[in-house]
Amino acid sequence: MRAPRAFLETAQDAIDLLVSPLTHKRGARVKDHRPWPAPARSWVMAQSWMDLLFAHWTVSPEALQRAVPRSLELQTFEGQAWIGVTPFEVRNLRLRAMLPIPGLSNFPEINVRTYVSFGGKPGIYFLSLDAGSAFAVAAARAFYRLPYFNAHMAIEREADELRYTSERKASENAPAAAFRGQYRPRGIVRPPAAGTLEHWLTERYCLYTFDDQRRVLRGEIHHPPWPLQSAEADIALNTMGNELGIELSGTPLLHYAARQDVVFWTLERATGTSSDPTHLDCAGTDAGSDAHPALLRGRRIGRRRRQR
């Protein structure tokens, strides 16, 4: 039975790859739910996120503010800040005018995120992102200025359950970070209702990072409303927050999405105001060409290792 099943899965993946331009185009047309209009210019990249787990923990705003530059407004929900750890698989990564490239377009990814606003637009601030693709890591660092790191990663699927492992490579000149667990969906699929915590955590349509002059950059994204389900998870290891000095322990708030099709625009200078729109003050950052604090921390770790 395994051989026919493997053949069927391979055939389904091939079909999904070939029709991905139509799938992404269809998803990009669903816009009534957006909190602001999508950019008039063309999006440049698309991908599909498969079997995604949202695992969220509450943290005090004071503890998290140390990891978020003052040029961004840390957002809270009913007085609590939130950190999310999201393991999933990227599939059908492609540029707008191209089909996905086999061997480069599918890989595991896990990110650590929190929620910020700038100029009145709520978005995501990534504290770290680990991926099982050296190509994707290099491209995301170069073009989206995000703190991506190479990791040893694996996904195993059995029925509706996923077993997920990630361990950041020691060569990354970054703090160790690992995740090991299994998760599964429960309940019916439904989009989050406006005004709920689930909607506040997931329905966000931009990310924030910085340019060489430490000015805020915004990357617009778009997708249909999240098809969320409740989830169960058994997390055996989670050190994804250790580099921030935050232990992500206790029972997280869990949600699952079987699939989300996403399009991305290029970064642009964010307009608007914040509490301090030009100063990047985040736990000992220094100047450099990758101005995201996580990458700057990695650079300092690399220097210390070379000096030993």
C-alpha positions as CSV (number, residue, x, y, z in Angstrom):
1,M,0.0,0.0,0.0
2,R,2.9,2.4,0.7
3,A,4.1,2.4,-2.9
4,P,0.7,3.3,-4.5
5,R,0.1,5.9,-1.7
6,A,3.5,7.5,-2.4
7,F,2.9,7.6,-6.1
8,L,-0.5,9.2,-5.5
9,E,1.0,11.9,-3.2
10,T,3.8,12.6,-5.8
11,A,1.2,13.0,-8.5
12,Q,-0.9,15.3,-6.4
13,D,2.1,17.4,-5.6
14,A,3.0,17.7,-9.3
15,I,-0.5,18.8,-10.1
16,D,-0.5,21.3,-7.3
17,L,2.7,22.7,-8.6
18,L,1.4,23.1,-12.1
19,V,-1.8,24.8,-11.1
20,S,-0.2,27.0,-8.4
21,P,-0.3,30.2,-10.6
22,L,-4.1,29.8,-10.9
23,T,-4.4,29.0,-7.2
24,H,-2.4,32.0,-6.1
25,K,-4.2,34.3,-8.6
26,R,-7.5,33.1,-7.3
27,G,-6.5,33.8,-3.7
28,A,-5.2,37.2,-4.5
29,R,-8.6,38.2,-5.8
30,V,-10.3,37.7,-2.4
31,K,-10.0,41.1,-0.9
32,D,-13.2,42.2,0.9
33,H,-11.8,41.2,4.2
34,R,-8.7,43.3,4.1
35,P,-8.2,46.1,6.7
36,W,-6.8,48.4,4.0
37,P,-6.6,48.1,0.2
38,A,-3.9,45.9,-1.4
39,P,-1.1,47.8,-3.1
40,A,-1.9,48.9,-6.7
41,R,1.5,47.7,-7.9
42,S,1.9,44.0,-8.8
43,W,2.9,41.5,-6.2
44,V,6.2,39.7,-6.9
45,M,6.2,36.4,-5.1
46,A,3.8,33.7,-4.1
47,Q,3.8,30.6,-1.9
48,S,1.5,28.1,-0.2
49,W,1.7,27.4,3.6
50,M,0.7,23.9,4.5
51,D,-0.2,22.3,7.8
52,L,0.5,25.4,9.8
53,L,0.3,25.5,13.6
54,F,-0.2,28.7,15.5
55,A,1.2,28.2,19.0
56,H,0.8,31.4,21.0
57,W,2.0,32.3,24.5
58,T,1.2,35.4,26.5
59,V,4.2,37.5,27.8
60,S,4.4,40.7,29.7
61,P,4.8,43.8,27.4
62,E,7.8,44.8,29.4
63,A,9.6,41.5,28.8
64,L,8.9,41.6,25.1
65,Q,9.6,45.3,24.5
66,R,13.3,44.6,25.0
67,A,13.3,42.6,21.8
68,V,11.2,45.0,19.7
69,P,12.7,48.3,18.4
70,R,11.1,51.4,19.8
71,S,10.4,52.6,16.2
72,L,7.6,50.0,16.2
73,E,4.6,50.1,18.5
74,L,4.3,46.8,20.4
75,Q,0.6,45.8,20.3
76,T,-1.3,44.1,23.1
77,F,-4.6,42.4,23.4
78,E,-6.4,43.2,26.7
79,G,-3.1,44.2,28.2
80,Q,-1.2,41.1,27.2
81,A,1.6,40.8,24.6
82,W,1.8,37.6,22.6
83,I,4.6,35.6,21.0
84,G,3.8,33.0,18.3
85,V,5.7,30.0,17.2
86,T,4.5,28.8,13.8
87,P,5.9,25.6,12.2
88,F,4.6,24.7,8.7
89,E,5.7,23.7,5.3
90,V,6.3,26.1,2.4
91,R,5.2,24.7,-1.0
92,N,5.1,26.2,-4.5
93,L,7.4,29.1,-3.8
94,R,7.7,31.1,-7.0
95,L,8.1,34.4,-8.6
96,R,5.0,36.0,-10.2
97,A,5.9,35.1,-13.8
98,M,7.3,31.6,-13.1
99,L,6.3,28.2,-12.1
100,P,7.8,26.8,-8.9
101,I,11.2,25.3,-9.3
102,P,11.2,21.6,-8.2
103,G,13.8,21.0,-5.5
104,L,13.8,24.7,-4.4
105,S,10.1,25.5,-3.9
106,N,9.2,23.2,-1.0
107,F,10.8,23.2,2.5
108,P,10.0,23.3,6.2
109,E,9.9,26.6,8.0
110,I,9.3,27.7,11.6
111,N,9.1,31.3,12.8
112,V,8.9,33.3,16.0
113,R,6.7,36.4,15.8
114,T,5.1,39.1,17.7
115,Y,2.6,41.9,16.8
116,V,3.4,45.5,16.2
117,S,2.0,48.6,14.4
118,F,3.5,51.5,12.5
119,G,1.6,54.4,10.9
120,G,-1.7,52.9,11.9
121,K,-1.1,49.6,10.1
122,P,-0.9,46.5,12.4
123,G,1.5,43.9,11.2
124,I,4.0,41.1,12.2
125,Y,7.5,41.6,13.5
126,F,9.6,38.4,13.1
127,L,12.0,37.7,15.9
128,S,13.5,34.8,14.1
129,L,12.8,32.5,11.1
130,D,14.4,29.1,10.6
131,A,14.1,27.2,7.3
132,G,15.3,23.9,5.8
133,S,16.5,25.6,2.6
134,A,19.8,27.4,2.2
135,F,18.5,29.0,-0.9
136,A,15.4,30.4,0.8
137,V,17.4,31.6,3.8
138,A,19.9,33.5,1.6
139,A,17.1,35.0,-0.6
140,A,15.0,36.1,2.3
141,R,17.9,37.8,4.1
142,A,18.9,39.6,0.9
143,F,15.5,40.7,-0.4
144,Y,13.3,40.9,2.7
145,R,16.0,41.7,5.3
146,L,14.5,39.1,7.7
147,P,16.4,37.1,10.3
148,Y,16.4,33.8,8.6
149,F,18.7,31.0,9.8
150,N,19.5,27.6,8.3
151,A,18.2,24.6,10.3
152,H,18.1,20.8,10.2
153,M,14.3,20.2,9.8
154,A,12.0,17.3,9.2
155,I,8.2,16.8,8.8
156,E,6.5,13.4,9.1
157,R,2.8,13.0,8.5
158,E,0.6,10.2,9.6
159,A,-3.1,10.5,9.1
160,D,-4.0,13.9,10.4
161,E,-1.0,14.2,12.7
162,L,2.3,15.9,12.0
163,R,5.6,15.3,13.7
164,Y,7.8,18.3,13.3
165,T,11.5,18.8,14.3
166,S,13.8,21.8,13.8
167,E,17.3,22.5,15.1
168,R,19.2,25.6,14.1
169,K,22.6,24.8,12.6
170,A,25.6,25.7,14.8
171,S,27.3,27.4,11.8
172,E,24.7,30.1,11.8
173,N,26.5,32.3,14.3
174,A,23.2,32.6,16.2
175,P,21.9,31.4,19.5
176,A,20.7,27.7,19.5
177,A,17.0,27.2,18.8
178,A,15.1,24.0,18.5
179,F,11.6,22.7,18.3
180,R,10.2,19.2,18.5
181,G,6.6,18.2,18.7
182,Q,3.5,16.8,17.1
183,Y,0.2,18.4,16.4
184,R,-3.1,17.7,14.9
185,P,-6.3,19.7,13.9
186,R,-9.6,19.4,15.8
187,G,-13.0,20.8,15.2
188,I,-14.5,22.5,12.2
189,V,-12.9,25.0,9.8
190,R,-14.0,28.6,10.2
191,P,-12.4,32.0,9.6
192,P,-11.8,34.0,12.8
193,A,-14.5,36.5,13.7
194,A,-13.6,40.2,13.8
195,G,-12.9,41.5,17.2
196,T,-11.7,38.1,18.6
197,L,-8.3,37.3,19.8
198,E,-7.9,34.7,17.0
199,H,-8.6,37.4,14.4
200,W,-6.2,39.8,16.1
201,L,-3.4,37.2,16.1
202,T,-3.8,35.9,12.5
203,E,-5.4,38.5,10.2
204,R,-2.4,40.7,9.6
205,Y,-1.4,41.9,6.1
206,C,2.1,43.2,6.4
207,L,5.5,42.6,8.0
208,Y,8.0,45.0,9.3
209,T,11.8,45.2,9.1
210,F,14.6,47.9,8.6
211,D,16.9,49.3,6.0
212,D,20.6,50.2,6.3
213,Q,19.7,53.5,7.9
214,R,17.5,51.8,10.4
215,R,14.3,53.2,8.9
216,V,11.2,51.1,9.0
217,L,10.3,49.0,6.0
218,R,6.9,47.5,5.3
219,G,6.3,44.3,3.3
220,E,2.7,44.0,2.2
221,I,1.2,40.5,2.0
222,H,-2.2,39.1,1.0
223,H,-4.2,35.9,1.5
224,P,-7.8,34.9,1.9
225,P,-9.2,34.8,5.5
226,W,-7.5,32.2,7.6
227,P,-9.3,28.8,7.5
228,L,-8.6,28.1,11.2
229,Q,-9.3,25.0,13.3
230,S,-8.7,24.3,16.9
231,A,-5.6,22.1,17.5
232,E,-3.9,19.8,19.9
233,A,-0.2,19.6,20.3
234,D,2.4,17.7,22.3
235,I,5.5,19.9,22.4
236,A,8.5,18.0,23.7
237,L,11.1,20.7,23.1
238,N,10.8,24.4,22.5
239,T,13.8,26.7,22.9
240,M,12.7,29.1,20.1
241,G,12.3,32.0,22.6
242,N,15.5,31.4,24.6
243,E,17.6,33.9,22.6
244,L,15.2,36.6,23.8
245,G,15.5,35.6,27.4
246,I,11.8,34.4,27.3
247,E,10.9,30.9,28.2
248,L,7.9,29.7,26.2
249,S,6.4,27.2,28.7
250,G,3.0,26.4,29.9
251,T,-0.1,25.6,27.7
252,P,-0.2,27.7,24.5
253,L,-3.2,28.8,22.6
254,L,-3.3,26.6,19.5
255,H,-4.8,26.9,16.0
256,Y,-4.3,25.0,12.8
257,A,-4.6,25.8,9.2
258,A,-4.4,23.1,6.5
259,R,-3.4,25.6,3.8
260,Q,-3.0,29.3,3.1
261,D,-2.1,30.7,-0.3
262,V,-0.1,33.9,0.0
263,V,1.3,36.7,-2.3
264,F,4.0,39.2,-1.4
265,W,5.0,42.6,-2.5
266,T,8.5,44.1,-2.4
267,L,9.5,46.0,0.7
268,E,8.9,49.8,0.7
269,R,9.6,52.6,3.1
270,A,6.9,52.7,5.7
271,T,5.1,56.0,6.1
272,G,3.4,57.3,9.2
273,T,4.5,58.1,12.7
274,S,5.5,56.1,15.8
275,S,6.7,56.8,19.2
276,D,10.2,57.2,17.8
277,P,10.3,56.8,14.0
278,T,14.0,56.9,13.4
279,H,15.7,55.3,16.4
280,L,16.4,51.6,16.5
281,D,16.9,50.8,20.2
282,C,16.9,47.1,20.9
283,A,19.0,45.5,23.5
284,G,22.5,46.3,22.3
285,T,22.1,46.6,18.5
286,D,24.8,48.0,16.4
287,A,25.2,49.3,12.9
288,G,25.4,47.1,9.9
289,S,24.0,46.2,6.5
290,D,21.4,43.8,7.9
291,A,19.7,46.1,10.4
292,H,17.3,43.6,11.9
293,P,18.3,43.2,15.5
294,A,18.3,39.3,15.3
295,L,20.9,39.4,12.5
296,L,23.0,41.9,14.4
297,R,23.0,39.6,17.4
298,G,24.1,36.8,15.2
299,R,27.0,38.9,13.9
300,R,28.2,39.7,17.4
301,I,28.0,36.0,18.4
302,G,30.1,35.1,15.3
303,R,32.7,37.7,16.3
304,R,32.9,36.3,19.8
305,R,33.3,32.8,18.5
306,R,36.1,33.8,16.2
307,Q,37.9,35.6,19.0
308,R,38.0,32.4,21.2
